[in-house]
């Protein structure tokens, strides 16, 4: 065989190897990026679950649910002992103060 032919074949094989390696790097980078996004999403969901469980964070409510929750809270406040006492003695306290 001629050395020119061997050099051409070696160069062609080197280029093919480079293309394959480059494609693998691109594929691995895409996989790494995808897994990084999944990891960030999983961490975010875990933090939301931790906060929800500890009572710090409440999931967003729809408008109707929010209105019902506020009405329930208002009813609890109106039924509280402090509000009833203030309603009874409120007018007299204003006169004293």
C-alpha positions in Angstrom: 0.0 0.0 0.0 1.0 3.5 -0.6 1.9 5.8 2.4 -0.3 8.5 0.9 -3.3 6.1 1.0 -2.5 5.2 4.6 -2.3 8.8 5.6 -5.6 9.6 3.9 -7.3 6.6 5.6 -5.8 7.5 9.0 -7.0 11.1 8.6 -10.4 10.0 7.6 -10.6 7.6 10.6 -9.4 10.4 12.9 -12.2 12.7 11.6 -14.8 10.0 12.1 -13.5 9.3 15.6 -13.7 13.1 16.3 -17.3 13.3 15.0 -18.3 10.4 17.2 -16.6 11.8 20.3 -18.2 15.2 19.6 -21.7 13.7 19.3 -21.2 11.8 22.6 -20.1 15.1 24.3 -23.2 16.8 23.0 -25.5 13.9 24.0 -24.0 13.8 27.5 -24.3 17.6 27.9 -28.0 17.4 26.9 -28.5 14.6 29.4 -26.7 16.5 32.2 -28.7 19.6 31.5 -32.0 17.7 31.6 -31.0 15.9 34.8 -30.0 19.2 36.4 -33.4 20.7 35.6 -35.1 17.6 37.1 -32.9 17.9 40.2 -33.8 21.6 40.6 -37.5 20.8 40.2 -37.4 18.0 42.7 -35.5 20.2 45.2 -38.1 22.9 44.7 -41.0 20.5 45.2 -39.3 19.1 48.3 -38.9 22.6 49.8 -42.5 23.4 49.1 -43.6 20.1 50.8 -41.3 20.9 53.8 -42.8 24.4 54.1 -46.4 23.1 53.6 -45.8 20.4 56.2 -44.4 22.9 58.7 -47.3 25.3 58.1 -45.2 28.1 56.7 -46.5 27.9 53.2 -50.0 27.3 52.0 -50.8 26.2 48.5 -52.4 28.9 46.4 -56.2 28.9 46.6 -58.7 29.7 44.0 -60.8 32.9 44.5 -63.8 31.0 45.9 -61.6 28.9 48.2 -59.8 32.0 49.4 -63.1 33.8 50.1 -64.4 30.8 52.1 -61.2 30.6 54.0 -61.3 34.3 54.8 -65.0 34.1 55.9 -64.1 31.1 58.1 -61.2 33.1 59.7 -63.5 36.1 60.2 -66.1 33.9 61.9 -63.4 32.5 64.2 -62.3 36.0 65.1 -65.9 37.2 65.8 -66.5 34.1 68.0 -63.3 34.6 70.0 -63.5 35.6 73.6 -61.4 38.7 73.2 -63.8 40.2 70.6 -66.9 39.4 72.7 -65.3 41.1 75.7 -64.3 44.1 73.7 -67.8 44.3 72.3 -69.3 44.3 75.8 -66.8 46.7 77.4 -65.7 48.7 74.4 -68.1 51.6 74.8 -67.2 52.0 78.5 -63.5 51.7 77.8 -63.6 54.6 75.4 -65.2 56.8 78.0 -62.5 55.9 80.5 -59.6 56.4 78.1 
